[in-house]
Amino acid sequence: MLACSKIAPVVEAARNAMDIPRLETLIGAIVLAGAFCGPAAANRAYFTQPEPISAEGYPDAQLKLLHGDGVLFADPIRAVVVGQDGELLAASPQSPALQLSCDHQRHRCLVYDELAFRIYEPAADKWHAEGLVEQDGEPQRSPEDIVSDYGFDARQATLSEIVKFEAAGLASSWMTTAFALVWWTAFCLLLLTVIRDAFGRARRLTIRAIVSLLARTAIALVMIPFATYAWLLAPYSIVYLGIVLTAGAIVALPIAFRRRRAAAQ
């Protein structure tokens, strides 16, 4: 248990240092599940992506993402506006997949919920202090402790905003994206070869061919619940899934047909 208690600060420090939300959430969850440390490894609330945001009467406010502890699943997240004395001025609805982007030249910040395809934009006329949320740079509350959503205007994201944020997500989590591409390429390759052998041109069935077909089918089926649990650990949008799945199919398709031609020769 002593070793477990030493893991939590390391994971928390790594999270604060990285700007790759999907990857760091997945790594943290794997460390937690792999070590099986229980409460000693549970992380405290933490902030990411702090951005200065000023408004009349609030010259030194900050917009940032407040992460909680999802334990077995993804961490809940809220975008919060924090005043210069650490008071909570605004809080977005809770989601496990939020992105934050600021255009300081236009003095505009947007928060994107990639699961609901919604935009939350800070509205200073709706800000008011509701207790302490930060002290000495450390969160004093978790997303679950904040009971009301206020201080943001909510609307559906436009197509251009979806494209912008999804592209930013793909770029910022490139290691996770690369792993997802390999995963779905392997899945599509297994699926295509199973379909090819099961429904393609008839050929002599041997024990080896039947075992190979059943093994590939079993592996493909097992990959689905693993991918589902990975999504629960680090959720991503249907757009992200569509991109990596389509890319995987495009890579796997010629490989499957090339193997078919080679086997026919």
Residue frames as qw, qx, qy, qz and C-alpha x, y, z in Angstrom:
[[0.000, 0.885, 0.466, 0.000, 0.00, 0.00, 0.00],
 [0.335, -0.720, 0.118, 0.597, 2.97, 2.31, 0.58],
 [0.335, -0.053, 0.612, 0.715, 4.00, 1.87, -3.06],
 [0.124, 0.659, 0.683, 0.290, 0.43, 2.64, -4.11],
 [0.172, -0.896, -0.272, 0.307, 0.39, 5.88, -2.15],
 [0.338, -0.523, 0.340, 0.705, 3.53, 7.00, -3.99],
 [0.350, 0.289, 0.706, 0.544, 1.96, 6.42, -7.40],
 [0.092, 0.835, 0.541, -0.045, -0.88, 8.96, -7.00],
 [0.131, -0.846, 0.065, 0.512, 1.34, 12.09, -6.76],
 [0.334, -0.248, 0.651, 0.635, 3.35, 10.95, -9.77],
 [0.244, 0.505, 0.762, 0.324, 0.21, 10.46, -11.88],
 [0.007, -0.905, -0.364, 0.219, -1.17, 13.83, -10.73],
 [0.246, -0.689, 0.290, 0.616, 2.09, 15.62, -11.54],
 [0.321, 0.018, 0.744, 0.585, 2.20, 14.02, -14.98],
 [0.175, 0.710, 0.672, 0.118, -1.37, 15.11, -15.65],
 [0.086, -0.912, -0.137, 0.378, -0.63, 18.69, -14.71],
 [0.295, -0.540, 0.485, 0.621, 2.46, 18.74, -16.94],
 [0.275, 0.126, 0.809, 0.504, 0.81, 17.26, -20.05],
 [0.405, 0.370, 0.044, -0.835, -1.66, 18.83, -22.43],
 [0.372, 0.093, -0.817, -0.430, -2.90, 15.51, -23.87],
 [0.585, -0.218, 0.362, -0.692, -6.18, 14.85, -22.02],
 [0.925, 0.066, -0.181, -0.328, -7.14, 11.54, -23.62],
 [0.696, 0.329, -0.586, 0.253, -3.72, 9.95, -23.30],
 [0.054, 0.366, -0.650, 0.664, -3.02, 11.05, -19.75],
 [0.704, -0.191, 0.228, -0.645, -6.47, 9.97, -18.57],
 [0.931, 0.141, -0.297, -0.160, -5.96, 6.56, -20.12],
 [0.515, 0.375, -0.635, 0.438, -2.46, 6.20, -18.64],
 [0.248, -0.360, 0.523, -0.732, -3.69, 7.26, -15.22],
 [0.843, -0.092, 0.073, -0.525, -6.56, 4.81, -15.36],
 [0.853, 0.242, -0.459, 0.048, -4.26, 1.97, -16.46],
 [0.243, 0.392, -0.661, 0.592, -1.88, 2.71, -13.59],
 [0.514, -0.262, 0.382, -0.722, -4.82, 2.76, -11.20],
 [0.927, 0.031, -0.060, -0.369, -6.33, -0.47, -12.49],
 [0.747, 0.364, -0.527, 0.178, -3.00, -2.22, -12.95],
 [0.130, 0.378, -0.668, 0.627, -1.71, -1.39, -9.49],
 [0.581, -0.477, -0.619, -0.225, -5.14, -2.14, -7.98],
 [0.287, 0.169, -0.516, 0.789, -4.28, 0.21, -5.17],
 [0.260, -0.673, -0.683, 0.113, -7.77, 1.18, -4.10],
 [0.114, -0.962, -0.249, 0.016, -8.37, 4.51, -2.35],
 [0.543, -0.595, 0.181, 0.565, -4.65, 5.24, -1.87],
 [0.419, 0.015, 0.528, 0.738, -4.20, 5.75, -5.63],
 [0.181, 0.809, 0.551, 0.098, -7.32, 7.86, -6.19],
 [0.379, 0.224, 0.044, 0.897, -6.37, 11.25, -7.54],
 [0.020, -0.598, -0.416, 0.685, -7.48, 14.54, -6.12],
 [0.406, 0.857, 0.315, -0.038, -9.20, 17.19, -8.20],
 [0.499, -0.311, 0.295, 0.753, -6.83, 19.04, -10.52],
 [0.346, 0.816, 0.072, -0.457, -6.82, 21.88, -13.06],
 [0.604, 0.053, 0.519, 0.603, -5.67, 21.86, -16.70],
 [0.316, 0.507, 0.462, 0.656, -5.46, 24.43, -19.50],
 [0.170, -0.731, -0.353, 0.559, -5.57, 27.66, -17.46],
 [0.341, 0.478, 0.367, 0.722, -6.33, 30.67, -19.65],
 [0.075, -0.298, -0.298, 0.904, -6.52, 34.33, -18.57],
 [0.003, -0.590, -0.663, -0.461, -9.95, 35.79, -19.19],
 [0.115, -0.201, -0.331, 0.915, -10.85, 39.33, -18.21],
 [0.079, -0.670, -0.620, -0.401, -14.17, 41.14, -18.01],
 [0.118, -0.614, 0.091, -0.775, -15.44, 44.33, -16.47],
 [0.649, -0.575, 0.203, -0.454, -15.13, 43.93, -12.73],
 [0.936, -0.217, 0.267, 0.079, -13.04, 40.78, -13.07],
 [0.295, 0.856, -0.400, -0.145, -9.59, 41.86, -14.32],
 [0.013, 0.539, -0.841, 0.042, -7.61, 38.81, -13.19],
 [0.860, 0.005, 0.342, -0.378, -10.02, 35.91, -13.72],
 [0.006, -0.380, 0.877, 0.295, -8.95, 32.58, -15.21],
 [0.871, 0.151, -0.057, -0.464, -10.82, 30.02, -17.27],
 [0.034, 0.434, -0.900, 0.007, -9.66, 26.44, -16.74],
 [0.763, -0.095, -0.542, -0.339, -10.81, 22.84, -16.73],
 [0.424, -0.447, 0.624, -0.481, -11.52, 21.28, -13.35],
 [0.639, 0.107, -0.737, -0.191, -11.11, 17.48, -13.34],
 [0.707, -0.454, 0.316, -0.440, -12.52, 15.18, -10.68],
 [0.150, -0.336, 0.930, -0.005, -11.93, 11.50, -10.00],
 [0.742, 0.100, -0.310, -0.586, -13.90, 9.03, -12.09],
 [0.655, -0.346, 0.646, -0.186, -12.31, 6.07, -10.22],
 [0.639, 0.060, 0.745, 0.181, -13.14, 3.22, -12.64],
 [0.496, 0.677, 0.478, 0.259, -14.30, 5.42, -15.52],
 [0.394, 0.514, 0.076, 0.759, -13.46, 8.79, -17.09],
 [0.243, -0.300, -0.410, 0.826, -12.87, 11.77, -14.84],
 [0.119, 0.855, 0.504, 0.028, -15.78, 14.25, -14.75],
 [0.402, 0.019, 0.085, 0.911, -14.80, 17.71, -16.01],
 [0.073, 0.900, 0.413, -0.120, -16.22, 21.20, -15.68],
 [0.390, 0.451, 0.021, 0.803, -14.97, 24.42, -17.23],
 [0.382, -0.771, -0.410, 0.302, -14.76, 26.97, -14.43],
 [0.239, 0.738, -0.071, 0.627, -13.99, 30.67, -14.19],
 [0.661, -0.459, -0.390, 0.448, -11.94, 31.45, -11.09],
 [0.029, -0.978, -0.039, -0.202, -11.58, 34.93, -9.62],
 [0.355, 0.664, -0.478, 0.452, -8.36, 36.48, -8.36],
 [0.372, -0.484, 0.590, -0.528, -9.13, 35.37, -4.79],
 [0.019, 0.106, -0.994, -0.002, -9.96, 31.81, -5.81],
 [0.505, 0.276, 0.517, -0.634, -13.73, 32.28, -5.83],
 [0.334, 0.270, 0.842, 0.327, -15.89, 30.36, -8.29],
 [0.210, 0.376, -0.031, -0.902, -17.43, 32.79, -10.78],
 [0.725, 0.319, -0.207, -0.575, -18.88, 30.38, -13.36],
 [0.421, -0.207, 0.883, 0.012, -19.21, 26.64, -13.98],
 [0.488, 0.210, -0.570, -0.626, -20.15, 24.79, -17.16],
 [0.930, -0.096, 0.030, -0.354, -22.22, 21.60, -17.23],
 [0.516, -0.487, 0.702, 0.062, -20.26, 18.48, -16.34],
 [0.858, 0.453, -0.158, -0.183, -18.88, 16.19, -19.05],
 [0.824, -0.344, 0.345, 0.289, -16.08, 13.61, -19.36],
 [0.628, 0.203, 0.410, 0.630, -14.85, 15.14, -22.64],
 [0.077, 0.965, 0.169, -0.183, -14.33, 18.91, -22.71],
 [0.642, 0.186, 0.128, 0.733, -11.87, 20.92, -24.80],
 [0.131, -0.885, -0.184, 0.408, -10.95, 24.55, -24.20],
 [0.572, 0.300, 0.285, 0.708, -9.71, 27.01, -26.81],
 [0.110, -0.845, -0.212, 0.478, -8.99, 30.74, -26.51],
 [0.508, 0.555, 0.229, 0.618, -8.39, 33.32, -29.21],
 [0.392, -0.578, -0.279, 0.659, -6.71, 36.09, -27.24],
 [0.163, 0.017, 0.317, 0.934, -6.61, 38.46, -30.22],
 [0.321, -0.432, -0.524, -0.661, -10.40, 38.34, -30.41],
 [0.224, -0.230, 0.580, -0.749, -10.74, 38.10, -26.60],
 [0.813, -0.033, -0.129, -0.566, -12.88, 35.00, -26.97],
 [0.106, -0.286, 0.941, -0.143, -12.79, 31.60, -25.28],
 [0.784, -0.003, -0.274, -0.557, -14.90, 28.56, -26.13],
 [0.381, -0.258, 0.862, -0.215, -15.40, 25.25, -24.36],
 [0.618, 0.199, -0.543, -0.533, -16.39, 22.28, -26.54],
 [0.673, -0.137, 0.655, -0.315, -18.24, 19.20, -25.31],
 [0.225, 0.362, -0.761, -0.490, -17.26, 16.62, -27.91],
 [0.117, 0.194, 0.971, -0.076, -19.88, 14.08, -26.81],
 [0.235, 0.684, 0.596, -0.350, -22.86, 16.44, -27.05],
 [0.400, 0.381, 0.382, 0.740, -21.36, 18.70, -29.78],
 [0.174, -0.924, -0.339, -0.046, -22.15, 21.74, -27.64],
 [0.412, 0.418, -0.188, 0.787, -20.29, 25.00, -27.12],
 [0.436, -0.783, -0.376, 0.237, -20.10, 26.78, -23.78],
 [0.382, 0.537, -0.027, 0.752, -19.01, 30.41, -23.98],
 [0.329, -0.343, -0.513, 0.715, -18.24, 32.46, -20.84],
 [0.066, -0.745, -0.396, -0.532, -20.88, 35.14, -20.24],
 [0.312, 0.110, -0.466, 0.820, -19.49, 37.72, -17.80],
 [0.377, -0.336, -0.011, -0.863, -22.90, 39.28, -17.17],
 [0.840, -0.307, -0.317, -0.315, -23.94, 35.99, -15.54],
 [0.585, 0.173, -0.626, 0.485, -20.89, 35.60, -13.29],
 [0.459, -0.729, 0.152, -0.484, -21.14, 35.76, -9.52],
 [0.118, 0.443, -0.822, 0.337, -19.09, 34.35, -6.67],
 [0.870, -0.282, -0.164, -0.369, -20.26, 31.03, -5.21],
 [0.844, -0.496, 0.199, 0.055, -17.65, 30.06, -2.63],
 [0.152, -0.725, 0.628, 0.239, -13.98, 29.16, -2.80],
 [0.949, 0.299, 0.029, -0.093, -12.83, 26.80, -5.56],
 [0.761, 0.391, -0.247, 0.455, -9.07, 27.42, -5.53],
 [0.437, -0.886, 0.157, 0.000, -6.46, 28.24, -2.90],
 [0.357, -0.661, 0.594, 0.288, -2.71, 28.55, -3.51],
 [0.330, 0.441, -0.679, -0.486, -3.22, 27.12, -6.98],
 [0.023, -0.015, -0.999, 0.040, -4.93, 23.96, -5.69],
 [0.461, -0.361, -0.511, -0.629, -8.60, 23.04, -6.25],
 [0.208, -0.136, 0.676, -0.693, -10.74, 23.14, -3.14],
 [0.712, 0.239, 0.396, -0.529, -13.75, 21.52, -4.80],
 [0.319, -0.018, 0.862, 0.394, -14.31, 18.76, -7.34],
 [0.249, -0.087, -0.512, -0.817, -16.71, 18.95, -10.30],
 [0.403, -0.409, -0.809, -0.124, -19.19, 16.79, -8.41],
 [0.270, -0.434, -0.535, 0.673, -19.23, 19.28, -5.50],
 [0.115, 0.169, -0.127, -0.971, -20.48, 22.09, -7.76],
 [0.317, 0.386, 0.831, -0.245, -24.25, 21.75, -7.79],
 [0.409, 0.792, 0.327, -0.315, -25.27, 24.41, -10.33],
 [0.557, 0.219, 0.412, 0.687, -24.27, 25.37, -13.88],
 [0.070, 0.945, 0.264, -0.179, -24.08, 29.10, -14.50],
 [0.233, -0.776, 0.286, 0.511, -22.02, 31.83, -16.12],
 [0.248, -0.172, 0.754, 0.583, -21.88, 30.25, -19.60],
 [0.639, 0.411, -0.038, -0.650, -24.00, 30.61, -22.72],
 [0.504, -0.075, 0.850, 0.131, -24.71, 27.18, -24.26],
 [0.641, 0.541, -0.097, -0.536, -25.48, 26.36, -27.88],
 [0.928, 0.173, 0.306, 0.124, -24.93, 23.65, -30.47],
 [0.386, -0.493, 0.464, 0.626, -21.53, 23.74, -32.15],
 [0.584, 0.676, -0.137, -0.428, -21.41, 24.79, -35.78],
 [0.954, 0.269, 0.029, 0.133, -19.89, 22.51, -38.40],
 [0.446, 0.713, -0.336, 0.423, -16.75, 24.66, -38.60],
 [0.383, -0.665, 0.481, -0.424, -16.36, 24.56, -34.82],
 [0.951, -0.133, 0.254, -0.114, -16.75, 20.77, -34.78],
 [0.824, 0.476, -0.119, 0.283, -14.09, 20.42, -37.47],
 [0.134, 0.779, -0.394, 0.469, -11.76, 22.83, -35.65],
 [0.561, -0.560, 0.483, -0.373, -12.05, 21.18, -32.26],
 [0.981, 0.022, 0.186, -0.041, -11.95, 17.61, -33.60],
 [0.695, 0.592, -0.231, 0.337, -8.81, 18.41, -35.61],
 [0.089, -0.734, 0.477, -0.475, -7.24, 19.97, -32.51],
 [0.811, -0.359, 0.367, -0.282, -8.14, 16.85, -30.53],
 [0.953, 0.275, -0.001, 0.125, -6.55, 14.57, -33.11],
 [0.471, 0.684, -0.334, 0.446, -3.37, 16.66, -33.11],
 [0.289, -0.688, 0.454, -0.487, -3.03, 17.13, -29.34],
 [0.777, -0.267, 0.528, -0.217, -3.60, 13.42, -28.59],
 [0.573, 0.566, -0.510, -0.301, -1.49, 12.12, -31.48],
 [0.011, 0.323, -0.937, 0.133, -0.08, 9.17, -29.52],
 [0.508, 0.202, 0.703, -0.456, -3.57, 8.00, -28.60],
 [0.651, 0.574, -0.050, -0.494, -4.69, 8.57, -32.20],
 [0.335, 0.523, -0.764, -0.174, -1.77, 6.50, -33.51],
 [0.200, -0.090, 0.939, -0.265, -2.66, 3.67, -31.13],
 [0.595, 0.392, 0.448, -0.540, -6.34, 3.90, -32.16],
 [0.564, 0.592, -0.375, -0.437, -5.36, 3.69, -35.83],
 [0.165, 0.351, -0.922, -0.009, -3.29, 0.55, -35.21],
 [0.364, 0.092, 0.810, -0.451, -6.10, -0.96, -33.15],
 [0.635, 0.491, 0.294, -0.518, -8.87, -0.35, -35.69],
 [0.446, 0.565, -0.600, -0.349, -6.65, -1.34, -38.61],
 [0.008, -0.201, 0.973, -0.113, -6.05, -4.69, -36.91],
 [0.474, 0.283, 0.659, -0.511, -9.78, -5.04, -36.18],
 [0.615, 0.581, -0.067, -0.529, -10.77, -4.25, -39.78],
 [0.298, 0.488, -0.792, -0.214, -8.11, -6.61, -41.12],
 [0.200, -0.015, 0.947, -0.252, -9.41, -9.45, -38.95],
 [0.534, 0.440, 0.467, -0.551, -13.01, -8.69, -39.92],
 [0.529, 0.610, -0.318, -0.496, -12.26, -8.43, -43.64],
 [0.200, 0.362, -0.902, -0.123, -10.30, -11.68, -43.75],
 [0.332, 0.143, 0.856, -0.368, -13.06, -13.49, -41.83],
 [0.584, 0.557, 0.218, -0.549, -15.69, -12.20, -44.27],
 [0.390, 0.592, -0.589, -0.388, -13.43, -13.06, -47.21],
 [0.065, 0.233, -0.970, 0.006, -12.84, -16.62, -46.05],
 [0.349, 0.244, 0.792, -0.438, -16.39, -17.25, -44.85],
 [0.529, 0.647, 0.395, -0.382, -18.32, -15.78, -47.78],
 [0.159, 0.666, -0.504, -0.526, -15.75, -15.58, -50.56],
 [0.684, 0.351, -0.550, -0.327, -14.99, -18.07, -53.29],
 [0.929, -0.300, 0.124, -0.179, -15.39, -21.58, -51.96],
 [0.356, 0.599, -0.708, 0.112, -12.21, -23.41, -51.14],
 [0.738, -0.106, -0.664, 0.058, -11.31, -26.68, -49.49],
 [0.502, -0.734, 0.183, -0.420, -12.01, -26.55, -45.77],
 [0.658, 0.159, -0.652, 0.342, -9.27, -28.01, -43.63],
 [0.608, -0.615, -0.426, 0.266, -8.92, -28.24, -39.89],
 [0.461, -0.188, -0.054, 0.865, -6.26, -25.56, -40.05],
 [0.014, -0.350, -0.345, -0.870, -8.49, -23.21, -42.10],
 [0.482, -0.655, -0.509, -0.281, -11.44, -23.69, -39.73],
 [0.619, -0.511, -0.321, 0.503, -9.30, -23.10, -36.62],
 [0.335, 0.007, 0.095, 0.937, -7.78, -20.00, -38.22],
 [0.187, -0.505, -0.439, -0.719, -11.22, -18.63, -39.09],
 [0.581, -0.667, -0.464, -0.037, -12.59, -19.26, -35.60],
 [0.594, -0.342, -0.210, 0.697, -9.49, -17.74, -33.95],
 [0.172, 0.173, 0.185, 0.952, -9.68, -14.55, -36.03],
 [0.363, -0.601, -0.478, -0.528, -13.41, -14.26, -35.31],
 [0.642, -0.591, -0.424, 0.242, -12.83, -14.69, -31.57],
 [0.475, -0.178, -0.087, 0.857, -10.05, -12.09, -31.50],
 [0.025, -0.363, -0.317, -0.876, -12.21, -9.57, -33.39],
 [0.509, -0.641, -0.486, -0.306, -15.11, -10.14, -30.99],
 [0.649, -0.479, -0.338, 0.485, -12.86, -9.77, -27.94],
 [0.353, 0.110, 0.042, 0.928, -11.51, -6.44, -29.26],
 [0.197, -0.627, -0.411, -0.632, -14.99, -4.87, -29.10],
 [0.584, -0.747, -0.316, 0.016, -15.47, -4.96, -25.27],
 [0.631, -0.267, -0.054, 0.727, -11.86, -3.81, -24.80],
 [0.191, 0.324, 0.259, 0.889, -12.53, -0.84, -27.08],
 [0.375, -0.720, -0.433, -0.392, -15.77, -0.13, -25.22],
 [0.651, -0.640, -0.248, 0.324, -14.03, -0.04, -21.85],
 [0.500, -0.034, 0.092, 0.860, -11.25, 2.14, -23.29],
 [0.044, -0.563, -0.355, -0.744, -13.99, 4.55, -24.40],
 [0.550, -0.746, -0.362, -0.099, -15.42, 4.57, -20.88],
 [0.666, -0.412, -0.101, 0.614, -11.94, 5.44, -19.55],
 [0.181, -0.394, 0.208, 0.877, -11.28, 8.19, -22.10],
 [0.489, 0.637, 0.580, -0.137, -14.43, 9.10, -24.05],
 [0.137, -0.251, 0.427, 0.858, -14.20, 10.55, -27.54],
 [0.524, 0.412, 0.105, -0.738, -16.78, 11.73, -30.07],
 [0.799, 0.353, 0.486, -0.043, -18.45, 9.75, -32.82],
 [0.465, 0.862, -0.188, -0.072, -16.52, 11.95, -35.26],
 [0.162, -0.688, 0.708, -0.007, -13.19, 10.83, -33.79],
 [0.672, -0.041, 0.736, -0.071, -14.30, 7.18, -33.92],
 [0.724, 0.632, 0.247, -0.126, -15.46, 7.60, -37.52],
 [0.278, 0.862, -0.416, -0.082, -12.11, 9.05, -38.58],
 [0.234, -0.534, 0.812, -0.021, -9.90, 6.38, -37.00],
 [0.706, 0.146, 0.677, -0.148, -12.24, 3.53, -38.00],
 [0.669, 0.724, 0.079, -0.144, -12.43, 4.73, -41.61],
 [0.156, 0.802, -0.574, -0.048, -8.67, 5.20, -41.76],
 [0.482, -0.316, 0.813, -0.086, -8.18, 1.71, -40.34],
 [0.766, 0.389, 0.492, -0.142, -10.51, 0.21, -42.95],
 [0.509, 0.829, -0.188, -0.134, -8.71, 2.05, -45.78],
 [0.045, -0.667, 0.743, -0.001, -5.37, 0.64, -44.63],
 [0.564, -0.129, 0.798, -0.165, -6.72, -2.88, -44.02],
 [0.764, 0.495, 0.210, -0.356, -8.63, -3.26, -47.28],
 [0.574, 0.669, -0.456, -0.123, -5.69, -3.52, -49.70],
 [0.147, -0.473, 0.849, -0.187, -3.79, -5.74, -47.25],
 [0.681, 0.091, 0.641, -0.342, -6.70, -8.21, -47.11],
 [0.773, 0.585, 0.047, -0.240, -7.04, -8.29, -50.91],
 [0.282, 0.710, -0.644, -0.021, -3.30, -8.58, -51.41],
 [0.372, -0.290, 0.853, -0.223, -3.28, -11.61, -49.12],
 [0.776, 0.323, 0.430, -0.331, -6.18, -13.07, -51.07],
 [0.641, 0.699, -0.267, -0.170, -4.33, -12.69, -54.37],
 [0.044, 0.611, -0.784, 0.098, -1.18, -14.16, -52.89],
 [0.566, -0.097, 0.765, -0.292, -3.10, -17.15, -51.55],
 [0.790, 0.480, 0.219, -0.312, -4.74, -17.73, -54.94],
 [0.442, 0.730, -0.502, -0.142, -1.38, -17.89, -56.78]]
